[in-house]
Structures are given as C-alpha cells and as structure tokens.
Amino acid sequence: MVQIGVPDPSRGRLPTVFDAVGGRPFFDRVVNRFYDAVETDPLLRPLYPEDLTDSRRHTAGFFAQYWGGGSVQYSDEQGHPRLRMRHMPFAITEAHATAWLGHMRAALDAEEDLPAEVRQAMDDHITNAAAHLVNA
C-alpha cells in the first residue's frame, strides 16, 4: 500500500492514497470513465459481460482497497483478488493490455487535481498489472 504525507496522530498511521484522493468516490469516477471507454472499444468490449454494472463496482472496489481503503472495498465481498487467476479464462494479448492501459490512463488523466506522486504511483501499478495479465 502506498502511503503519503505525514503521520496523523488521530489515525495512528500515514495517510494513504485512498485518503489523499478523497476515498471511494475518486475510484468510482475513474472506473466509470474507464468503462465508458471500454463500452465503445471494439477490441476490449468482447472481453466483458454485457452488463458492466458488477465490473464497474468490483474494479472500483479493488482499486480502492489496493490504495488503502480497507478490505470492505473488495475482499470482504469477493475474496482474495487473485487477479491473474480471475483473468486466466480470457485470452488477453499485448494489444488488449495496451488498449486497457490507454483507457485507464485517460481515466486517471481526467482527474486534474491528482498529486503528481499519486498519479505516478498509480501509473506504475496499472502498467505492471496490464503486463502481468497478458496470457495469450
């Protein structure tokens, strides 16, 4: 988990990215922009279910948890993320990963007030995730 800033004695810990970006609403906005793009992407759209409601909720929850929002964001509902295992049934190529990464970066770029160090940490994470999920 990426932590930023100075310790907050009332919390007994460093603030997390989740704290710095304003919590779950940030992740919902980013993920909704991402899936809005996926809906019209001829390469990526076939990889997703017809109804993207659960995909949106699960992805936002995963990112919120990863960036410090606690397990209630994802794992309490879905179990361990096991991203590679969950994506293994889908043939994910380099082209899919590149398209996914482009849409995710665009969704993050729309957040104009995102601190540079947070944006860089998120970019590093999504770049690694995209590469890790390529299986075809």
C-alpha positions as CSV (number, residue, x, y, z in Angstrom):
1,M,0.0,0.0,0.0
2,V,1.4,3.4,-0.9
3,Q,1.4,5.9,1.9
4,I,1.9,9.6,1.6
5,G,2.3,12.6,3.8
6,V,3.0,12.9,7.5
7,P,1.5,10.8,10.3
8,D,-1.9,11.8,11.5
9,P,-1.9,11.1,15.3
10,S,-5.6,10.7,15.3
11,R,-5.3,7.8,12.9
12,G,-2.1,6.3,14.1
13,R,-0.8,5.9,10.6
14,L,0.3,7.7,7.5
15,P,-2.4,8.9,5.1
16,T,-2.9,6.5,2.2
17,V,-3.6,7.3,-1.4
18,F,-7.2,6.4,-0.7
19,D,-7.2,9.2,1.9
20,A,-5.4,11.7,-0.4
21,V,-7.8,11.3,-3.3
22,G,-10.9,11.6,-1.2
23,G,-11.9,8.0,-0.8
24,R,-14.2,5.7,-2.8
25,P,-15.8,8.5,-4.9
26,F,-12.5,9.1,-6.7
27,F,-12.2,5.4,-7.7
28,D,-15.8,5.3,-8.8
29,R,-15.2,8.3,-11.1
30,V,-12.0,6.8,-12.6
31,V,-13.5,3.4,-13.1
32,N,-16.7,4.7,-14.6
33,R,-14.7,6.8,-17.1
34,F,-12.7,3.7,-17.9
35,Y,-15.7,1.5,-18.5
36,D,-17.4,4.2,-20.6
37,A,-14.4,3.9,-22.9
38,V,-14.5,0.1,-22.8
39,E,-18.2,0.1,-23.9
40,T,-17.2,1.5,-27.3
41,D,-13.8,-0.2,-27.7
42,P,-14.2,-3.0,-30.4
43,L,-11.1,-4.8,-29.1
44,L,-11.9,-4.8,-25.4
45,R,-15.7,-4.9,-25.3
46,P,-15.9,-8.6,-26.2
47,L,-13.9,-9.5,-23.1
48,Y,-16.5,-8.1,-20.7
49,P,-20.0,-9.2,-19.8
50,E,-23.0,-7.4,-21.5
51,D,-23.9,-5.6,-18.3
52,L,-20.9,-3.8,-16.8
53,T,-22.5,-2.9,-13.5
54,D,-20.7,-5.5,-11.5
55,S,-17.5,-5.0,-13.4
56,R,-17.6,-1.3,-12.5
57,R,-18.3,-2.0,-8.8
58,H,-15.7,-4.7,-8.5
59,T,-12.9,-2.8,-10.2
60,A,-13.5,0.4,-8.2
61,G,-13.6,-1.7,-5.0
62,F,-10.4,-3.5,-6.0
63,F,-8.5,-0.2,-6.7
64,A,-10.0,1.5,-3.5
65,Q,-8.8,-1.5,-1.4
66,Y,-5.4,-1.6,-3.1
67,W,-4.8,2.0,-2.4
68,G,-5.7,1.9,1.3
69,G,-9.5,1.8,1.6
70,G,-9.6,-1.5,3.5
71,S,-10.9,-4.9,2.7
72,V,-14.5,-3.9,2.8
73,Q,-13.9,-2.3,-0.6
74,Y,-13.3,-5.7,-2.3
75,S,-12.0,-8.7,-0.4
76,D,-14.8,-8.9,2.1
77,E,-17.2,-9.3,-0.8
78,Q,-15.2,-11.1,-3.5
79,G,-12.4,-12.9,-1.6
80,H,-8.7,-12.6,-2.4
81,P,-8.2,-10.6,-5.7
82,R,-6.2,-13.4,-7.4
83,L,-6.1,-11.2,-10.5
84,R,-4.2,-13.5,-12.8
85,M,-6.4,-16.4,-11.9
86,R,-9.6,-14.4,-12.4
87,H,-8.4,-13.2,-15.8
88,M,-7.0,-16.6,-17.0
89,P,-10.2,-17.7,-18.7
90,F,-9.8,-14.8,-21.1
91,A,-7.2,-14.6,-23.9
92,I,-5.5,-11.3,-23.1
93,T,-3.0,-10.2,-25.7
94,E,-0.4,-7.4,-25.7
95,A,-2.9,-5.4,-27.8
96,H,-5.6,-5.9,-25.2
97,A,-3.2,-4.8,-22.4
98,T,-2.2,-1.7,-24.4
99,A,-5.8,-0.7,-25.0
100,W,-6.7,-1.3,-21.4
101,L,-3.8,0.7,-20.2
102,G,-4.6,3.6,-22.6
103,H,-8.2,3.8,-21.3
104,M,-7.1,3.6,-17.7
105,R,-4.5,6.3,-18.2
106,A,-7.1,8.6,-19.9
107,A,-9.5,8.0,-17.0
108,L,-6.8,9.0,-14.5
109,D,-5.7,12.0,-16.6
110,A,-9.2,13.4,-16.3
111,E,-8.5,13.9,-12.6
112,E,-6.8,17.3,-12.9
113,D,-6.1,17.8,-9.2
114,L,-4.3,14.4,-8.7
115,P,-1.0,14.9,-7.0
116,A,2.0,14.0,-9.3
117,E,3.4,11.4,-6.9
118,V,0.0,9.7,-6.6
119,R,-0.5,9.8,-10.4
120,Q,2.9,8.2,-10.9
121,A,2.3,5.5,-8.3
122,M,-1.0,4.7,-10.0
123,D,0.6,4.6,-13.4
124,D,3.3,2.3,-12.2
125,H,0.7,0.0,-10.8
126,I,-1.6,-0.2,-13.8
127,T,1.4,-0.6,-16.1
128,N,2.6,-3.6,-14.1
129,A,-1.0,-5.0,-13.9
130,A,-1.6,-4.8,-17.6
131,A,1.7,-6.6,-18.4
132,H,1.0,-9.2,-15.7
133,L,-2.4,-10.2,-17.1
134,V,-1.2,-10.9,-20.7
135,N,-1.7,-14.6,-21.2
136,A,-2.0,-15.1,-25.0
